[in-house]
């Protein structure tokens, strides 16, 4: 009955903490909203899927921040007694710059 277990509602305090961590870490990149839903992952295990939506931001996205945000989410959920793994999906605006891409010229291929 993995299907039923994967649909167990997310406790309000867990959602509140997810939203707080996202806001504190990702607002500078144009975070507009996030949906937070329980579901089964690719192995059928219960998980929490977080879809973060962004508007275009002048600040280039630092992938170290997005990765550390996922780690922070996992640590906080464990502390709250939430066993489901959080899957954080980022939906950035078209044309969003990423740190490392800024000022980079296309590489030249050597033959």
C-alpha positions, 0 to 999 in steps of 0.5 A, a space after each residue: 500500500 505504498 500508494 496510500 502512504 505516499 499521499 499522507 498529508 504534510 503536517 502544517 508545521 512541516 510546510 511552514 518550515 519548508 516555506 521559511 527555508 525557501 524564502 530565506 535562501 531563494 528569494 534573492 533569485 526571484 522566488 515567487 511561490 512553491 507548491 508542496 505535495 506528498 507523493 511517491 518517488 521513482 522507487 515508490 517510496 513516500 516523498 515530498 515534492 517541492 516545486 519552486 517557481 521564480 521570476 527573472 532576477 538580476 542576481 545570478 543563481 548560485 548552484 551552491 545555494 540551491 544545493 545547500 537549501 536542499 540539505 537544510 530542508 532535509 536536516 530540518 524535516 528530520 528534526 521535525 520527525 518527517 521521514 519523507 525525502 524532499 525533492 526540490 525542483 526549481 523552475 527558473 524564468 527563461 534567460 535566468 543567469 547562473 553564477 559561472 555563466 556570467 561573463 563566460 565566453 563560449 569555449 572554442 573547440 580545438 581540433 
